[in-house]
Amino acid sequence: MRIELAPEIKITIAAPWYTESEMVSHGKSLTKDGVVENSREMREVLIGKLPVMRVGVCAKDIVNGACSGERYVIEPFCYKILFLLQFFYPGIVEWAARRLYMGKSGTT
């Protein structure tokens, strides 16, 4: 799209980290029966001990990046490093993610 629409329209791709939401912050999910439930266990499955960005901070970063003409907005900084590692060393990132999300018994 950048090539087709340039220079009149600029495209910014946003890749935020885990951001506050009912699902992430409170572990809200749907059961198989379609009932909404809040589960601390589901929150732990989704994000574990990883930090969560505040919605206002995330939105401000995206708007500032788009207004300044950035091609990519990747927040926070640690996620930028992970993004680069995934590009150059996908096996290492896959190994680290598996270690982070897998329990000691080898189950998710």
Secondary structure as UniProt FT lines:
FT   HELIX           2..5
FT   TURN            6..8
FT   STRAND          13..16
FT   HELIX           22..26
FT   STRAND          28..30
FT   TURN            32..33
FT   STRAND          36..38
FT   HELIX           40..47
FT   TURN            48..49
FT   HELIX           55..67
FT   TURN            68..69
FT   STRAND          72..75
FT   HELIX           77..88
FT   HELIX           90..101
FT   TURN            104..105
//
